[in-house]
């Protein structure tokens, strides 16, 4: 669930943060871990809303800013140009305020930190690191590449799930149509044939009679069940419980872990290449992971501060795989730890992509066979009395 937190952060003053947490207490702890003081916490409503909300196009903003920087414009000139071309009133206001802060002499990262709803901590940290090196275009390039890769993986996972979900939905609707509208018509025809029928056909006929006699009551009960189901699904705790259940399934849980590690190492690699220390980068990345990963990340950062190598700390806390650990050791020997972590993330992404493709190819025919058996079985049971009648006539 998401919380809106009003807090005081050192060097930033009073800010409004939007955090992902399992409870209000966890949201408070996230702010306290950053050295801040919480003023108020409010749960953000996650229901349906017909009012459109402006969303800041961070990647598009970064791409345009990068193009203007490469063209030789200063940062202030770039922001002025982006302000002039922005059409959305909300986004234009944010850019206008950023420009005003730059006029006052604030650094770019400081101005961005005043708008956490538009600029995530990773983006701000990347910009802040580039201010030390004076290479903002390189930092923007790294962030754009990172976001593009993460969005590609997310779209691939979503795309792979669309067809199975569509199959299940269509099969369910066809089955409901047969049971609610078609079976009652057949039951009215067969009710005088006696009990000389297979018991499944008799059961289907009894169902049809029940629908005819208590149709409205059944419709009200079904509507209430759907309402309860929708309410349960929209509860913040529902997603957490489903995720915990999936983690307990060995075949699925292990691949979910690999997916988390892919995000973990890609983000770490981007931050390390930007010049951010490993312990600070670990603290920033922790918020992107599932809640049960975060204590492990904190423990790994503690081991590194105590003098252990990155590979041994990650291995000790279960934050790596066999292949990933070998690649970490290579990165420690070569000194290119940021590049190596990004390669680990890419390797795990390819592994997840292969598993998703294989699983999709296996599930689709199984779903089609299952739906075909259900619908075909209902139709055969409806026509079974006709077959029996034809046999008796012969």
N, C-alpha and C positions, 0 to 999 in steps of 0.2 A: 504494500500500500504506500501511497505517497503522502508526505507531510509538508506543509508550508511552515518554515521556521524563521522567526525574527530573532536575530542574534547579533552580538557585538564581537567582531574579529579584530585581532591586533593588526594595526596598519591599515584597516579598511573601514573601521567605524561600524555603524549599524547597517546590516545587510539583510536581505530577504533571501532565504535559500529554499530550494525545492529538493527534498531528499526522499530516497526510496528506503523504507525500513519496515520491519515486521510489527513494530509497536511504537508508541510515542516515546517510551523510555529509550529504545534503540536509536531513535532520531536524535534525542538529546545527547546520547553518548557519542554519536558521530560528530556533533558540533564541539563537544568538550574535548574529544581527541585531537581536534584541530586547534586547540588552545582558545576556543571561543566561549562566550557566556550566553546562554539561552535566555531570551526575553519572553518568548511565547511560542507555542507549538499548536498548529491547527491541522486537523486531518483534511486532506483535500478530497472533495466529492468526486467519485469516479463513475457516477451513473451516466445515463444518457442525457445529452444536451443538444438542443436544436440551435443553440447560439454558436456561430462559428468563432473559433479562437485563432488569432494570428500566431503563426509559428515562425520563428526567425530562421531563415534559410542559411544555416551556418556554413555548409559546404560551398554553396553558391557564393556566399559572401567572401569566403576564403579564396575561391578560385578567381573572382574578379579582383580582389586585393592583390593576389599574387601577380596577375597579369599587369596591373598598373605599376607594381613595384619593379617588375622586370623591365617595363617600358622606361623606367628611370624617374618616375614621379616620387616625390617625398611622401612620407606617411600621411602628413596633414593634407596634401593635395589629393592623395588616394581617397581619404575619407570624405573630403569635400565632393569629389566626383561621385562616389557611391551614394552620398546623400542626395545629390541632384537627380540621379536616375531612379531612386527608390520610389515605388508607387504606393506601397502599403503604408498607411498612416502610422501604425504601431511600430513597424520596423524603421521607418524614417525617423521617428522620435528617438529611438535608441541610438541610431547613427548620429543624429544631431547632438545628443547629449555626450556621446563619445568625443565628437569634434570639439565641443565646448570644453571638455576636460583637458583635451590635448592643448587647446589654446591657453589654458591656465598653467600648463607646465607639467601636468601629470604624465607618467609613463603610460604606454599603451596597455600593458598588463594591468596596471592599477585601474584604468578606466573600464577595462573589460570585466574586472572582478566586481564592479558595482551592478552588473546585470547577470547574475547566475542563472536566471531563467533562459537566457539566450546563449551564454558562453559557459560550457562545462569546465570544471577544474582542470581537466587534462589540457584543454585548449589554452587556458590561462597560463598553466605551467609551461607549456611549450613556447608560448610567446615570451614569458618572463626569462626563460633560458636563452632565447634568441637575442634578447636585449643585452646579455652579457657578451655574446659573441659578435653582435652587430649583423647577423645574417637572418633577417626575418623571412626572406623568400624561401630559404632552405627549410626553415621550420614549418612554413605554410605548406610546402610541398610534401613534407613528411606527414603532416596531419591529414591532408587531402588524400594521400595514398592510403593511409591507415583507415580513414572513414570509408573510402571506396571499397576496400577489401572487406571490411566488416559488413557493409551493406550488401555486397555481392553474396557473402555466405548466408546472411539472413534471408535474402530473397530466394536463394536456392532451397533453403530448408522450407520456407513457406510454400514455394512453388511445388515442391515434392509432395506436400500434404494436401494440396487442393483437390487432386483427382480422387484419392481415397475417400476424403470427406464428402465429395460430390456423389460418389457411388453409394456411400452409406445413406446419404440424405434422400437420394432418388429411390433407392430400394425401400427405405422406411416409409416414404410417402405412398409408394405403390402398394405396399402391404397394408397400410392403413386404409387406403381407398378400397381395396378388395374386401377387407374385413368389415368395414362400416357401411359400404354402399352396395357391393355386389353380392356378398354372402347372404345378407337378409333377403334379397330377392329370390335367391335359389332356395333358401330355407322355406319360404312361403309356398313354393312349388312342391317341395319334397315332404312337407309335414304330414301328408295323408298316406305316405308310402309304407308306414309302419316302421318297425325296428329291425327289419331284415337288411341292415346296412353295416359296413365296417364301423367300428366304434369311433374312429377319427372323423368319419363323415357325420356320424350322429353328434359328435361334439361340436363340429362346425355348424350343424343345423341348429343346435341348442344355442350357440353363440348368436346366430342370426336372429333367432326368436327373442333372445334377451335384448339385442339392439333395437328391435322393433318395439318391444314393450317399454323399455326404459332408456330410450335414446337420449332424451333431454337430461336425465340424471347422469347418464354416462358422459355426455358432453360437458356438463358442469364439473364433474369429477376430473375429467381430462384437463379442462382449463385450469382447475386448481392445482393439479399436479405439474402442469407446465409452468404456472406462476411460481410454485415452490422451487422447481428446478432452476428457473431463470434467476430467482432471488439467491439461491445457493451458489450458482456459477458466478454471479456478479460480486459475491462477498470476497474481500481481499484474502481471507484465510483459505478459500477454496483452492486458489492457484498454488499456495504453499503446500497444502495437503497433497494435491495431485503430484507436485514436483517431488515431495518426499516419497510418495508411493513409487514413482518411476525410478528414483535413485535406488530403491531396494531391489529392483529387478536387475539381475546381474548383466544381462546382455545390453539393456538400455542404459543402466546406470553408468557403466564403464564408458560408453560413448558420450554420455552427457558430461562426464568428468573430462574427457579429452577435449570436448568443445569448450568447456570452461578454461582449460589450460591453453588452448589456442588463443582465446581472447587475452588471457593473462600475459602470455609471452609476447604477443604482438604489441600490446600496450606498453609493456615494460621496455621492449626494444625501441619503440618510438621515443620514449622518455629518456632512455640512456643515450641514444644518439643525439638527443637535444642537449645533453650535458647535465642532466639532473642526476644526483647521486642515487645509488641503488636503494639505500634505505628509505630515502624520501619517495622514490618512485614506487616502492612496495606499499607505502602508506597510501599513496594516491590510487593505486590500482585496486587495493583491497575492496573499495566500494563497488567495483564492477562485478564482483564475484558473488556466488551464493553465500548465504550467511554462515554455513558451516565451514566454508573455506577461509573466512577472515581470521579466525584465531591461528590457523596454520601460517598464514602470510605474516601475521604479527610475530609469531615464534621464529619464522625464518629470518625476518629482519633483525630480531634480537641475536640470533646465532651469528649473523654477518657482522653486527656491531662488536661481538665478542671475539672476532678474528677468524671465524670459519670461512671457508671458500663458499662462493655462491652455489656451486654444484652440490657440495656436501650438505649445505643448509636446506636446499630445495629437496634433495633426496631424503633427508631425515624427516621432513614434514610431509612427505608424500605429494609434493607439488611438481613432480616431473614423471616422465616415463623412461623406459630403458634407453630408447633412442635419444630422447631429449636430454638425459643426463650426460650421455657421451658427447653430444653437441655442446653442452655447457662447458665441459672440460676442455674441448677444443677452443672455445671462445676465451677461456681463461688463459690458455697458453698463447694465443695469438693477440690477445688484448682487444679483440673486436667483439665484445660481449653484446653490444646493442644489435649489430648485424646478425649475430648468431641467434639471438632470441627471436628476431623477426623470422629467421629461417625455420626455427622450431615451430613458431605459430603457423607458418605457411605449410609445413610438413603435416601438422595435425589437421589443418583445414582440408588438405587433400585426402587425408585418411577419413575424415568425417564425410566428405563428398562421395567417396567411393562406397562407404557404408550406407548412406542415404540412397544412392542410386541402386545398390543391390537390394536393399530393403523394399524400396518402391516397386522394383520389378517383381519381387516375390509376393508382396501384399496385394497388388492390383488383381492378378488372376485369382488369388484366394478369395478376395472380396466378391469378385464377379461370380465365382462358383457358389459361395455362400448365399448371396442374394438370389441367384438363380434357383437354388434348392428351395429357399423359403417361398418365393413367389410361385415357382412351379408346383411345390407341394400343395399350396392353397388351391390352385386351379385344378389339380388332379383330384383333390378331395371333394371339390365342388361338383365335378363331373362323374365321380365314382357312382352315385346312384343311377345316372343315365346308363353307365356301362352295365350295372347290375340289372336294370330293367331290360336292356337289350338282350342280355344273356338269358333271362327268364322267358322272354318271348320266343327266342330260338329254341 
